[in-house]
Amino acid sequence: MTEEIIIAGFGGQGVLSMGKILAYSAIMQNQEVSWFPSYGPEMRGGTANVTVILSDDRISSPVLRVYDTAIILNQQSMDKFESAVKPGGLLLYDSNGITRKPERKDIRVWKVDAAEEATNMGNKRIFNMIVLGAFLKIKPIVQMENVRKGLEKSIPARYHDLFDMNQAAIRRGEEIVYQEQDYSK
Amino acid sequence: MNELKLMKGNEAIAEGAIRAGADAYFGYPITPQSEVMEYLMAERPEKRTGMVVLQAESEVASINMVYGAAGTGKRVMTSSSSPGISLMQEGISYIAGAELPCLIVNVVRGGPGLGTIQPSQADYFQATKGGGHGDYRLIVLAPASVQEMFDFVFLAFDLAFKYRNPAMILSDGLIGQMMEKVELKPQRPRLTEFDQSWVTTGKTPDRERNIITSLDLDPARQEKHNIHLQEKYDRMRKEEVRYEEFMTEDADYLLVAYGSSSRISQKAMQLGREQGYKIGLLRPITLFPFPVEILEELAGRVRGILCVEQSSGQMIEDVRLAVHDQIPVKHFGRMGGMTPSPEEVLETMIDQLIK
């Protein structure tokens, strides 16, 4: 199994930390991982993205042109990465701030209204965990048990009281995500 | 099983330094390697092992602190990125001339000048052909993973002490900024036994004075010193060459790439194999000494070589020297901080060599 993922959105949405939690979860189940972020002016300009690869085998390139999954959290990222999903691949997006919906017909499109749900749940910072839950519902590539361990490893100890809330957010993401389009074969 | 951690390449260098038993780190911040010192400061190595970590006032000061501390026989290091490494060149030349062991880490960014902060491999010439003035060489290791960022700190210190010569880890912003799984080796003692006969820690009555200098105004003695240095570099060429081969047994075409480019090239090789092209990959691990012999051998077996570098083509000169025009050697690279994609590498291989 190899899963090549791009997660892209605004800086501050938790894009990088979501990737890190995913990567740590995979380590907990003995997989190989790589995590490569955008850094520098690109981030300071407001957009952030990270390439996360999980695999049973040694990972070759940590940077890619096409992906199995694109998790898209703003319009700039939609414009940049919709075309980078492999045919038959997955595009998961949050509709908040999206002005142009995905147009490709040869990919699977799922939607999660995570920003809205985070507001409903009373904590905007769990936004990225709702998205993570949505992704893991569609592709359960890491076990929930290992996600919990991944959270423990990647969240600083002073935030450990937020575990329950993070896990609730992951479960909520699993519940509210829905498929907009299957790919036409 | 040793401890597993998800780390950035720069953090792995820092943790590697502590665990390899480094005595001191002197540095000055610069993107994309600032996490090295940030991590060291946060870890309080003075509590963990007694290691000194100091932010100097400049890169010039850092390398001269390394020079001074190395003279006492301590395991000392610095790290920087391209423009900062340029500033250190005078000091590096002095250290090489004075035959002192130390580790210099260059997490390369795009140049020339202040350039950009994105990944690049355009400092190959500087690292492998001298960099500063005079006839000297560094031992140059090129890690291609976060694990190797950690492991090569141990290796670089060992080689630096074995040859009493500065060693360099030549990385780049891609390996420095990415996170991967790292298996952490246990803590190594800070003070280990090695030949202390040359150190300047105070003369004892039972021996002559030790002198550490790169200056000798007598040309005949200076020439003798240079011959001695060259013999040392020749010994490295014989004993320290390291490389990794991927699917070269049946390869018709060969990719040659180091560091982050070798990872990208490995993917290009896999994509090519899926399309039925027999592509192999040679990844030099030591850039000095350069793996000449294996290249000579592979050149007799493959029909063409593509060198992939994030530069205008620097390592390709060493590849061409090794291959002696037996087969075509082409270059593919991106510059100024742009990173090539595996697809681009494969497309170039097909266009330039296979078709």
HADDOCK unambig.tbl for C-alpha pairs under 7 A between the chains (distance, minus, plus):
assign (segid A and resid 24 and name CA) (segid B and resid 6 and name CA) 6.60 0.50 0.50
assign (segid A and resid 32 and name CA) (segid B and resid 181 and name CA) 6.91 0.50 0.50
assign (segid A and resid 33 and name CA) (segid B and resid 180 and name CA) 5.71 0.50 0.50
assign (segid A and resid 33 and name CA) (segid B and resid 181 and name CA) 6.47 0.50 0.50
assign (segid A and resid 34 and name CA) (segid B and resid 179 and name CA) 5.75 0.50 0.50
assign (segid A and resid 34 and name CA) (segid B and resid 180 and name CA) 4.80 0.50 0.50
assign (segid A and resid 35 and name CA) (segid B and resid 178 and name CA) 5.47 0.50 0.50
assign (segid A and resid 35 and name CA) (segid B and resid 179 and name CA) 4.87 0.50 0.50
assign (segid A and resid 35 and name CA) (segid B and resid 180 and name CA) 6.43 0.50 0.50
assign (segid A and resid 36 and name CA) (segid B and resid 177 and name CA) 6.78 0.50 0.50
assign (segid A and resid 36 and name CA) (segid B and resid 178 and name CA) 4.39 0.50 0.50
assign (segid A and resid 36 and name CA) (segid B and resid 179 and name CA) 6.40 0.50 0.50
assign (segid A and resid 37 and name CA) (segid B and resid 178 and name CA) 6.68 0.50 0.50
assign (segid A and resid 40 and name CA) (segid B and resid 117 and name CA) 6.92 0.50 0.50
assign (segid A and resid 60 and name CA) (segid B and resid 263 and name CA) 4.91 0.50 0.50
assign (segid A and resid 60 and name CA) (segid B and resid 264 and name CA) 6.51 0.50 0.50
assign (segid A and resid 60 and name CA) (segid B and resid 266 and name CA) 5.63 0.50 0.50
assign (segid A and resid 60 and name CA) (segid B and resid 267 and name CA) 5.35 0.50 0.50
assign (segid A and resid 61 and name CA) (segid B and resid 263 and name CA) 4.55 0.50 0.50
assign (segid A and resid 61 and name CA) (segid B and resid 264 and name CA) 4.30 0.50 0.50
assign (segid A and resid 61 and name CA) (segid B and resid 266 and name CA) 6.80 0.50 0.50
assign (segid A and resid 61 and name CA) (segid B and resid 267 and name CA) 5.52 0.50 0.50
assign (segid A and resid 63 and name CA) (segid B and resid 341 and name CA) 6.88 0.50 0.50
assign (segid A and resid 64 and name CA) (segid B and resid 341 and name CA) 5.91 0.50 0.50
assign (segid A and resid 64 and name CA) (segid B and resid 342 and name CA) 6.85 0.50 0.50
assign (segid A and resid 65 and name CA) (segid B and resid 341 and name CA) 5.96 0.50 0.50
